[in-house]
Amino acid sequence: MTLDELTATMAKDADITKDGAAKALKSMLKSIEAALKKGDKVSITGFGVFETVHRAEREGRNPQTGKSIKIAASNNVKFKPGKSLRDAVNG
């Protein structure tokens, strides 16, 4: 499902315009992004939890040459689905 398809579905389900649904969806996504940037956990009951995870700098290998390389530290986003979402996907 693309962003446009999701927006169209939201507009139909909520009986609002596509523009209104697009604004609401963009606002939600920006709010989640802002919270994750601050290091907060975002919990949506029944859907899941978004949180940031810090990955420390580590050493890896270049698969083509076999030489050691440094892989920089980074922050990544982790998503853990909620029970309702897991149950819905698994039938």
N, C-alpha and C positions, 0 to 999 in steps of 0.2 A: 504494500500500500504506500503510495506516495503522499507527500504533504498536501498536494491538491486534492487527492482522493479523500484523505482524512478530513480536510476542511469541508468538502462537499457533504460527507457523511454527518459531520457535526452539525452543519447548517440544517440538513434535513431532519435529523433527530431532535434538535432543539427548536425547530421551526423559526430560525433566524436567517438573515442574509449570509451569503458566503463571505462577504467582507467582514461582517461581525464575527463570524466563526474564525476567520483567519486572524483577526486582531486578538481574539481571546486565546487562541492557540499559541500565537507568537508571544503574548504576555506570559502565559504559563511556562513556556520553554525558557524565556529570559529570566523568569523568577527562579526556576530550578537551577539554571546556569549560575546566577548570581549567588545563590545559597551555597552551591558547591565550590565556587571560587573562594568564599569565606571559610570553607572547611566544614560547613554545616551538613547534617544528614537530612535528606528530604524523604519523608515517609508519607505515602499515599495509601491509606487503609484499603485493603482488598486488592490493590494493584501491585505495590512493591516499595522497595527502599533504594534510593540512590545515595551513594556516599563516595567520597574521595579516598583513595588509597595511595600512600607514598611508596614509590619503588626506589630503593637505594641505588647508588652508582654500583655497577658491577662489571666484571670482566667477561667478555665473550670472545668468540672466534669468528673470523671472516671465513665463510664456508668455501670461498673460491681459492683463497691463498693459505688458509690455516693459521694466519697470524692472529695474535691476541689484539683485541681492540677494547677500548673503554666504552661502556654503554652508560650514558649520562643518567643521573637521577631524574625522576619524573613523577608527576602526580597523574593518576588515572582514575577513571570513574568506574565504579562497580555497581551493578544492579542485582538486587536479590528479589525475585518475584514473590508476591504475597500468595497466601494459600488459595484465595478465590481465583486468581489468575492461573495458578498451576492447575487447579481443578478444572477450570474452563478449557484450558488447552488440552488436558489429558482426557477430556470427555466426561 
